[in-house]
Amino acid sequence: MKFYDCKTAPSPRRVRVFMAEKNISMETIQIDLAKGEQFSDAYKAITPLSEVPLLVLDDGTTISQVNAICQYLEDIYPQNPLYGRTPLERAQVESANSQIHMNGFMAVAEAFRNTTPGLKNRAMPGPHDYIQIPELAERGLLRLDHFFASLEQHLADSQFIVGDYFSIADISAMICIDFAKWVKKPIPENFEHLKRWHGEVSARPSAAT
Ligand SMILES: N[C@@H](CCC(=O)N[C@@H](CS)C(=O)NCC(=O)O)C(=O)O
């Protein structure tokens, strides 16, 4: 198996931290997004999506999308489960992880991609060009305020996102909060629960990957 990564980008970091938590190592190839390597003929021959992360199996089968890659790895490397240990926990992790992706990750991406001068005409990742819409950036920042507030409330009486169980949802939320610094949205000073949790998850060795 090969993992196509970009060490500076938030989406592939979700997979890297997941693999570190599960002690999975594999051949990793860096795609330099800043240099446009995702659009090279060589990479387009591997995936028409022009995105990272990407997993390529030994027979050449490709798996794209953070969640699909992590779920596949969870199935074939069941040690240290991060998608839940019971049917209920699995449902809770899936529910939290999709909300974090939609309401957190996509909100930051909306704010970042619709304002960054270097991403003019690249408001969405992938093979198609889309113009920036400044109103979407404003909406993204507003959605991010709501996302932070809901996490602060939730973590007031929960150690991790799903009770006392560290899961993929914590990885997604931690990286979302780190990504939010790109749009100058640090954790608000008075959000003590969110800061406590972010400090704890960031101190895990996996977070340094
Ligand atoms: N829906 C994809 C999103 C992946 C994504 O947004 N990747 C970004 C890096 S964080 C990318 O490949 N960007 C390429 C570009 O901006 O051209 C997933 O969940 O894996």
The ligand as an SDF file (V2000), in Angstrom:
LIG
                    3D

 20 19  0  0  0  0  0  0  0  0999 V2000
  -13.1650   15.4200    0.4580 N   0  0  0  0  0  0  0  0  0  0  0  0
  -11.7420   15.1960    0.4950 C   0  0  0  0  0  0  0  0  0  0  0  0
  -11.0680   16.5180    0.6500 C   0  0  0  0  0  0  0  0  0  0  0  0
   -9.5890   16.4320    0.5550 C   0  0  0  0  0  0  0  0  0  0  0  0
   -8.9920   17.8210    0.4080 C   0  0  0  0  0  0  0  0  0  0  0  0
   -9.6560   18.8550    0.6000 O   0  0  0  0  0  0  0  0  0  0  0  0
   -7.7000   17.8300    0.1040 N   0  0  0  0  0  0  0  0  0  0  0  0
   -7.0030   19.0620   -0.1540 C   0  0  0  0  0  0  0  0  0  0  0  0
   -5.8390   19.2390    0.8240 C   0  0  0  0  0  0  0  0  0  0  0  0
   -6.4030   19.5100    2.4760 S   0  0  0  0  0  0  0  0  0  0  0  0
   -6.4320   19.0020   -1.5610 C   0  0  0  0  0  0  0  0  0  0  0  0
   -6.1040   17.9310   -2.0580 O   0  0  0  0  0  0  0  0  0  0  0  0
   -6.2990   20.1510   -2.2070 N   0  0  0  0  0  0  0  0  0  0  0  0
   -5.8050   20.2180   -3.5350 C   0  0  0  0  0  0  0  0  0  0  0  0
   -6.0080   21.5850   -4.1290 C   0  0  0  0  0  0  0  0  0  0  0  0
   -6.2960   22.5200   -3.3810 O   0  0  0  0  0  0  0  0  0  0  0  0
   -5.8430   21.7080   -5.3460 O   0  0  0  0  0  0  0  0  0  0  0  0
  -11.3930   14.2410    1.6460 C   0  0  0  0  0  0  0  0  0  0  0  0
  -12.1600   14.1650    2.6180 O   0  0  0  0  0  0  0  0  0  0  0  0
  -10.3800   13.5360    1.5610 O   0  0  0  0  0  0  0  0  0  0  0  0
  1  2  1  0
  2  3  1  0
  2 18  1  0
  3  4  1  0
  4  5  1  0
  5  6  2  0
  5  7  1  0
  7  8  1  0
  8  9  1  0
  8 11  1  0
  9 10  1  0
 11 12  2  0
 11 13  1  0
 13 14  1  0
 14 15  1  0
 15 16  2  0
 15 17  1  0
 18 19  2  0
 18 20  1  0
M  END
$$$$
